[in-house]
Amino acid sequence: MGARTGQQYLEALRAHPPELWIGGERVADPTTHPAFRHVTGSIAALYDMQHDPALREEMTYVSPSSGERVGLSFLTPRTHEDLVRVRRMMKRWADYSGGMLGRSPDYLNRALMAFAAAADYCAANDPRFGANIRRYYEEARERDLCLTHTLINPQANRAVGPAGQADPYLAAGIVRETADGVVIRGARMLATLPVADEIMVFPSTLLRGGQDDAPYAFAFAIPCATPGLRFLCRESFDYGRSPVDHPLGSRFEEMDAVVIFDDVLVPWERVFLLRDVERCNRAFAETRAVVHMAHQVVTKNVAKTEFILGVVCLLVETIAIEQFQHVQEKVAEVIHYLEAMRAFLRAAEADAAIDRWGVMTPAWPPLDAARQLYTRMYPRMIEIVQLLGASGLMAIPTRDDVDGPQAQTIARYYQAARANARQRIRLFRLAWDLAVSAFGSRQVLYERFFFGDPVRMAGVTFTSYDKTPYIERVRQFLARADAAMAPQTPAPAAGAPAPAGERDR
Ligand SMILES: Cc1cc2nc3c(=O)[nH]c(=O)nc-3n(C[C@H](O)[C@H](O)[C@H](O)COP(=O)(O)OP(=O)(O)OC[C@H]3O[C@@H](n4cnc5c(N)ncnc54)[C@H](O)[C@@H]3O)c2cc1C
């Protein structure tokens, strides 16, 4: 089939809807349900870009197996140019939503590409698994599947691992193995973008299991519409308003869901790792999937930061606060974050090298630094929007108000130095959706946590980063200082008595 159109994505979802539950109701058709129809429309728009004659070259490449044009985020990079090409494609998708769609399909396409390139890693668990991951990657590429994923066990008792929970099937675990496959029961949290074709159920990128956790150690992928698989969605932050009133929530509410496995059969051909705790613990690092995912993430961060800078600058200009020094300082801070993200991305690409799987892989330290710093940069940028927008973020009548009986009053009192009331309200509603609304608050939580607990991510940097050369350099520096401070007295002539101080030592 090759690269899909938006229509093909929507039709597949309609034909095979996942079992989504929201507000006590089972969703019959996610493409028309109020909580999902706008975000599915946005994902469809991303797929449509692949067929835009002006973008086709940029968004797709020729499949090595079928000769069809397929999505570029599936490309296995062999050269620097490949990496740059993939990044440009990912940036195009990220720009569409101002970086607000964290889970555009490229995120997991990069992970799957890396796992398939490192298929021998899975084969070392079981030779069938290596062939499975290779075949699955090709299937996902040729059918242009949209994937969601879930890596984390439910947050019941964090003092113990999945095997130590009161209920052995609280965390999704293996019930039995049959001739057809593996039966899974329990829950995982969280899966963002449950309106996907398939779900990757993989080990954590960060958390380590112990030997008792073998029944919870696996990697597999199955259709979201598999019998027994349910998605319990949180309340939607798409309130069904127009994009004028809710410029972000009405388009990019990608939803998060807890995933329930009710004795779900996973066919053997979709199993990639099983019961191998150590291999699961190291899976994302060893296959380098985490690096390729971070390449997508930092690309998205650049797009998101550019978008925030645009909002902040327009807000400052609209109400004429640019002359105040602290305002300039805050705008400059956002600029510094943007330039830092760009520099990290560029450094990661410039220092890319072929890894042991034969894949051109970006350098990890700059991407790791970028993804971790962003967990603090993003909340700070949102704070800056609040500090500069102030009460303007509450003076945001809806379109019904602007066009209603109070229209003239609103036109008079909501005008700004450099915008009429209508223009000002549109801008401030955008700033509100970015920095104040439920949608905006969820974005902050997302940026803090989606790649893992920032505290434990920092712990991994601390333990894995090679600090020795810097410690050694300081030791040598201190030794140099010791030498400089040694007494400068001339050496005594042979046979002469030593000076009094030295005799006493
Ligand atoms: C909006 C959003 C979307 C997400 N989407 C996805 C998704 O699509 N797929 C997916 O797999 N995951 C997703 N996640 C989950 C994400 O991976 C987790 O939030 C992250 O790994 C942290 O785990 P947790 O939320 O269970 O927090 P917990 O591990 O329960 O941590 C809670 C608090 O306790 C502290 N804590 C707990 N244990 C320890 C410890 N051992 N040492 C030190 N401190 C500890 C943490 O620092 C934190 O402050 C999403 C999360 C969010 C918020």
The ligand as an SDF file (V2000), in Angstrom:
LIG
                    3D

 53 58  0  0  0  0  0  0  0  0999 V2000
    0.7330   13.1990   29.6290 C   0  0  0  0  0  0  0  0  0  0  0  0
    1.4740   11.9100   29.7200 C   0  0  0  0  0  0  0  0  0  0  0  0
    1.4990   11.0480   28.6320 C   0  0  0  0  0  0  0  0  0  0  0  0
    2.1450    9.8250   28.7160 C   0  0  0  0  0  0  0  0  0  0  0  0
    2.1410    8.9850   27.6390 N   0  0  0  0  0  0  0  0  0  0  0  0
    2.7200    7.7760   27.7240 C   0  0  0  0  0  0  0  0  0  0  0  0
    2.6890    6.8620   26.6260 C   0  0  0  0  0  0  0  0  0  0  0  0
    2.1520    7.1410   25.5670 O   0  0  0  0  0  0  0  0  0  0  0  0
    3.2730    5.6520   26.7870 N   0  0  0  0  0  0  0  0  0  0  0  0
    3.8970    5.2840   27.9410 C   0  0  0  0  0  0  0  0  0  0  0  0
    4.4270    4.1870   28.0130 O   0  0  0  0  0  0  0  0  0  0  0  0
    3.9480    6.1330   28.9930 N   0  0  0  0  0  0  0  0  0  0  0  0
    3.3710    7.3530   28.9190 C   0  0  0  0  0  0  0  0  0  0  0  0
    3.4050    8.2050   29.9910 N   0  0  0  0  0  0  0  0  0  0  0  0
    3.9360    7.6950   31.2600 C   0  0  0  0  0  0  0  0  0  0  0  0
    5.3600    8.1360   31.5520 C   0  0  0  0  0  0  0  0  0  0  0  0
    6.2490    7.2360   30.9570 O   0  0  0  0  0  0  0  0  0  0  0  0
    5.4810    8.1360   33.0920 C   0  0  0  0  0  0  0  0  0  0  0  0
    4.7470    9.2350   33.5670 O   0  0  0  0  0  0  0  0  0  0  0  0
    6.9000    8.2440   33.5780 C   0  0  0  0  0  0  0  0  0  0  0  0
    7.6430    7.1250   33.2090 O   0  0  0  0  0  0  0  0  0  0  0  0
    6.9320    8.3380   35.1250 C   0  0  0  0  0  0  0  0  0  0  0  0
    6.2740    7.2320   35.6820 O   0  0  0  0  0  0  0  0  0  0  0  0
    4.9860    7.4070   36.5640 P   0  0  0  0  0  0  0  0  0  0  0  0
    4.1050    8.4300   35.9640 O   0  0  0  0  0  0  0  0  0  0  0  0
    4.4350    6.0760   36.7820 O   0  0  0  0  0  0  0  0  0  0  0  0
    5.5110    8.0570   37.9180 O   0  0  0  0  0  0  0  0  0  0  0  0
    5.9540    7.2750   39.2130 P   0  0  0  0  0  0  0  0  0  0  0  0
    7.0540    6.3190   38.8730 O   0  0  0  0  0  0  0  0  0  0  0  0
    4.8030    6.6810   39.8990 O   0  0  0  0  0  0  0  0  0  0  0  0
    6.5550    8.4550   40.0880 O   0  0  0  0  0  0  0  0  0  0  0  0
    5.7530    9.2900   40.9390 C   0  0  0  0  0  0  0  0  0  0  0  0
    6.6800   10.1230   41.8370 C   0  0  0  0  0  0  0  0  0  0  0  0
    7.4180    9.2670   42.7100 O   0  0  0  0  0  0  0  0  0  0  0  0
    8.8140    9.3740   42.4950 C   0  0  0  0  0  0  0  0  0  0  0  0
    9.3830    8.0120   42.4730 N   0  0  0  0  0  0  0  0  0  0  0  0
    8.7210    6.8500   42.2500 C   0  0  0  0  0  0  0  0  0  0  0  0
    9.5640    5.8170   42.2850 N   0  0  0  0  0  0  0  0  0  0  0  0
   10.8020    6.3200   42.5070 C   0  0  0  0  0  0  0  0  0  0  0  0
   12.1110    5.7590   42.6310 C   0  0  0  0  0  0  0  0  0  0  0  0
   12.3160    4.4480   42.5200 N   0  0  0  0  0  0  0  0  0  0  0  0
   13.1290    6.5870   42.8300 N   0  0  0  0  0  0  0  0  0  0  0  0
   12.9370    7.9220   42.9230 C   0  0  0  0  0  0  0  0  0  0  0  0
   11.7310    8.5290   42.8160 N   0  0  0  0  0  0  0  0  0  0  0  0
   10.6830    7.7410   42.6130 C   0  0  0  0  0  0  0  0  0  0  0  0
    8.9630   10.0410   41.1170 C   0  0  0  0  0  0  0  0  0  0  0  0
   10.1510   10.8060   41.0280 O   0  0  0  0  0  0  0  0  0  0  0  0
    7.7180   10.9080   41.0390 C   0  0  0  0  0  0  0  0  0  0  0  0
    7.9720   12.1400   41.6830 O   0  0  0  0  0  0  0  0  0  0  0  0
    2.7890    9.4440   29.9270 C   0  0  0  0  0  0  0  0  0  0  0  0
    2.7800   10.3190   31.0150 C   0  0  0  0  0  0  0  0  0  0  0  0
    2.1270   11.5230   30.9260 C   0  0  0  0  0  0  0  0  0  0  0  0
    2.1180   12.4250   32.1440 C   0  0  0  0  0  0  0  0  0  0  0  0
  1  2  1  0
  2  3  1  0
  2 52  2  0
  3  4  2  0
  4  5  1  0
  4 50  1  0
  5  6  2  0
  6  7  1  0
  6 13  1  0
  7  8  2  0
  7  9  1  0
  9 10  1  0
 10 11  2  0
 10 12  1  0
 12 13  2  0
 13 14  1  0
 14 15  1  0
 14 50  1  0
 15 16  1  0
 16 17  1  0
 16 18  1  0
 18 19  1  0
 18 20  1  0
 20 21  1  0
 20 22  1  0
 22 23  1  0
 23 24  1  0
 24 25  2  0
 24 26  1  0
 24 27  1  0
 27 28  1  0
 28 29  2  0
 28 30  1  0
 28 31  1  0
 31 32  1  0
 32 33  1  0
 33 34  1  0
 33 48  1  0
 34 35  1  0
 35 36  1  0
 35 46  1  0
 36 37  1  0
 36 45  1  0
 37 38  2  0
 38 39  1  0
 39 40  1  0
 39 45  2  0
 40 41  1  0
 40 42  2  0
 42 43  1  0
 43 44  2  0
 44 45  1  0
 46 47  1  0
 46 48  1  0
 48 49  1  0
 50 51  2  0
 51 52  1  0
 52 53  1  0
M  END
$$$$
